[in-house]
Amino acid sequence: MIVAMHDLNLALRYADKVLMLKNKGIYAYGRPEDVLTSEAIHDVYGVESYIVRNDRGLFILPYESSEGTSVEE
């Protein structure tokens, strides 16, 4: 099954494989925990983030855009 989604936390939690696109091309493909890294999220979306692991799994926590503004603003 192929599903297009924009919620990276859902992709990280439920997908077997992730295909990340940038500028109409493939940026990365593989296991979610290998593809959805802080570096990749910054490069593709321009957002700084933490990847946090707890007893429920991995979670992406964005904290700042590349313009230097908080993601809450």
N, C-alpha and C positions, 0 to 999 in steps of 0.2 A: 504494500500500500504506500502511496505517496501522498503526503500532506504538506501544504504550504502554510506556515505559521510565522507570526512575527513576535510571539511571546517566547523569548529565549529561555526563560525558566521552565516553561512547559516542554520545550524541545530538549532541554538538558535532562529533565526528569523522565520523559516517556519515549523519546526517539531511540532507535537502535543505531541509526546513522544520521548525520547532519550534512547538508550541502550549504555552505555559506557563499553568497554571491556578492561581488563588488564590481561596479562599473560594467554591468552586462556580461560578466565573466565569472568563472569559478574561482573563488578565493581559497576555499579549503573544503575538504571532504573527509569524513571519518567518524569515529566515535564522538559523541557530544562532548565528553570531558576532554578530548584532545583538540577539538575544533573551537569550542566556545571558551576561549581563554581571554583573560584581561587584555592581552596584547591584540588579539584578533578583534575584539569588540571595539577597542580604541581605533584600530586601523580602518575598520569598516564603517563604524557609526560615529566616531569622534567623541566617544564617551569613556571617561575613566570609570573603572569598576573594580570591585573586589569579588573574588570567587570564594565563597564560604562553604565549608563542609561541616555538617552536624549529623546527628543520629538519623535524620530524615533524608540526607543526601547532600548534593551540591546545589548552591543557590548563587545567582548573580545579583550583586547589589551595586547599582550605578550610583556614583556620587558627584560627578562633575562633567560638564560638556567640554569640548575642546576650546570653546570660547571663554572658559574660566568661570562659567556660571553654574550654580548648583542645579541639579536636575529637578529640584522641587520648585524652582522659580518659574 
